[in-house]
């Protein structure tokens, strides 16, 4: 039986080859395998607005959003897939000064075409369109869902959180930058973080 392609190669098709080499290196993970990788870096900034602070307590119940602010925050991100599972699992571990490590965990499922859904707790997920742009892997939010008994029910969370944008962009052969923003049409940026990561051999 032929080996599977990396999950994001299946998502992007021929556009996979438009990604920078360092991006392809850390997204080599194949569905239904035991592939894993850890990348390490520093978040130059982890920020949320005063309005967004009100959203953090309920978001923590669902395992969403990073509740602290900080600069130059060390981070490692563990990516893995499982032999019985076609999804990619993330464990982002933030090391804020004076606090225990904060874990932001999620998993992502390819749902057809260029679309994926990133799930947090209790079946809540964000549908994302994935593209390759100037070597970068870009995710744009297409709305939120709640998966109940195998059915994806739309949730109007965008009215609270706004729209998400995530990108991972090559810096050089062994490093990439990452940034995430949540921008509300009325209140502007609610959350953002960004930093630089190294991919080991």
C-alpha positions in Angstrom: 0.0 0.0 0.0 1.4 3.4 -1.0 2.4 5.8 1.8 0.0 8.6 2.5 0.8 12.2 1.7 1.2 14.8 4.5 -2.3 15.9 5.6 -1.7 19.5 4.4 -0.5 18.2 1.0 -3.9 16.5 0.8 -5.6 19.8 1.8 -3.6 22.0 -0.6 -3.1 19.7 -3.5 -0.5 21.1 -6.0 -0.3 24.3 -4.0 1.6 22.4 -1.3 4.7 22.9 -3.5 4.2 26.7 -3.2 5.0 26.5 0.5 8.5 27.4 1.8 10.6 24.4 2.6 10.6 25.1 6.3 6.8 25.1 6.3 6.7 21.8 4.5 9.2 20.3 6.9 7.2 20.8 10.0 3.9 19.8 8.3 5.2 16.5 7.0 2.7 14.7 9.3 0.6 12.0 7.6 -2.9 10.9 8.8 -3.1 7.5 10.5 0.6 7.4 11.4 2.7 8.0 14.5 4.4 11.1 13.0 5.2 13.9 15.5 7.4 17.0 15.7 8.1 19.8 18.2 9.0 23.3 17.2 10.4 25.9 19.7 10.3 29.7 19.6 9.5 32.9 21.3 6.3 34.9 21.1 7.3 38.5 20.7 3.9 39.5 21.9 0.8 37.9 23.4 -2.0 40.5 23.7 -5.7 41.0 24.2 -7.8 44.1 24.4 -9.7 45.4 27.4 -13.0 44.3 25.8 -11.6 40.8 25.1 -10.7 40.4 28.7 -14.4 39.9 29.4 -14.5 36.9 27.0 -11.6 35.0 28.6 -13.4 33.3 31.5 -16.1 31.6 29.3 -13.5 30.9 26.7 -11.3 29.0 29.2 -14.1 26.6 29.9 -13.8 25.5 26.2 -10.0 25.5 26.2 -9.9 28.5 23.8 -7.8 31.6 23.8 -4.6 32.5 25.8 -5.7 34.3 28.9 -2.4 36.2 29.7 -0.5 39.1 28.1 3.2 39.1 27.7 6.2 39.8 25.6 9.2 37.5 24.7 7.2 34.5 25.9 9.1 31.1 25.3 6.9 28.5 23.6 7.0 25.1 22.2 4.4 23.5 20.0 4.0 19.8 19.9 2.3 18.4 16.7 1.3 14.8 16.4 -1.0 12.4 14.6 -2.1 8.9 15.6 -2.4 5.6 13.9 -6.2 5.4 14.5 -6.9 9.1 13.8 -6.8 11.2 10.7 -6.5 14.5 12.6 -3.5 16.7 13.6 -3.2 17.4 17.3 -1.6 20.5 18.7 -0.3 21.3 22.2 1.0 24.8 22.4 2.9 25.4 25.7 3.4 29.0 26.7 5.9 29.9 29.4 4.8 33.2 30.9 7.1 34.5 33.6 6.0 33.7 37.1 3.2 31.3 35.9 2.9 27.6 35.4 3.1 26.5 31.7 -0.1 27.3 29.9 -1.3 24.6 27.4 -3.5 25.5 24.5 -4.6 22.2 22.9 -6.7 21.6 19.8 -7.0 19.2 16.9 -7.6 19.8 13.2 -9.6 17.7 10.7 -9.6 18.0 6.9 -13.3 18.3 5.9 -12.9 18.5 2.1 -11.3 20.8 -0.5 -9.1 23.4 1.1 -11.2 23.5 4.3 -10.3 22.2 7.8 -12.0 22.5 11.2 -9.9 23.2 14.3 -11.7 21.8 17.4 -11.3 22.7 21.0 -13.3 21.1 23.9 -16.9 20.0 23.7 -17.1 19.7 19.9 -16.7 23.5 19.3 -14.7 24.2 16.2 -13.6 26.9 13.8 -13.9 26.2 10.0 -10.8 27.6 8.2 -9.9 27.9 4.5 -6.2 27.0 3.9 -4.1 28.6 1.2 -0.4 28.8 0.2 0.6 32.5 -0.4 4.1 33.6 -1.1 5.5 30.6 0.6 3.3 31.0 3.7 0.6 28.7 5.0 -2.5 30.9 5.6 -5.7 30.1 7.5 -8.8 32.3 7.2 -11.8 31.8 9.4 -15.1 30.7 7.7 -17.2 30.6 10.9 -17.7 28.5 14.0 -19.5 25.2 14.5 -20.6 22.8 17.2 -20.4 19.2 16.3 -23.3 17.3 17.9 -23.9 13.6 17.1 -21.8 14.0 13.9 -23.7 17.0 12.7 -21.9 20.4 12.4 -24.3 23.1 13.7 -23.3 26.7 12.8 -22.6 29.0 15.9 -22.7 32.8 15.7 -19.5 33.2 17.7 -18.1 35.5 15.1 -20.4 38.2 16.5 -18.4 38.1 19.7 -14.9 37.1 18.5 -14.7 38.6 15.1 -12.7 36.9 12.3 -9.5 34.9 12.7 -6.4 35.1 10.5 -3.4 32.9 11.0 -0.2 32.6 9.0 3.1 30.7 9.2 5.7 32.3 6.9 9.2 31.1 6.1 12.1 33.2 7.5 15.0 31.0 6.3 15.8 27.3 5.8 15.3 26.5 9.5 13.0 29.2 10.9 9.4 30.5 10.3 7.3 33.3 11.8 3.8 32.9 13.0 1.0 35.4 13.8 -2.7 35.1 14.7 -5.2 37.9 15.0 -8.9 38.0 16.0 -10.5 41.2 14.6 -14.0 42.4 15.4 -15.8 44.6 12.8 -16.8 47.1 15.6 -14.2 46.7 18.3 -11.0 46.1 16.1 -8.4 43.7 17.2 -9.4 41.6 20.2 -6.5 39.1 20.3 -3.2 38.8 18.7 0.1 36.9 19.1 3.1 36.3 17.0 6.6 35.1 17.1 9.5 33.2 15.5 10.1 29.4 15.6 13.0 27.0 14.8 12.5 23.6 13.2 15.2 21.2 14.4 16.7 18.4 12.3 
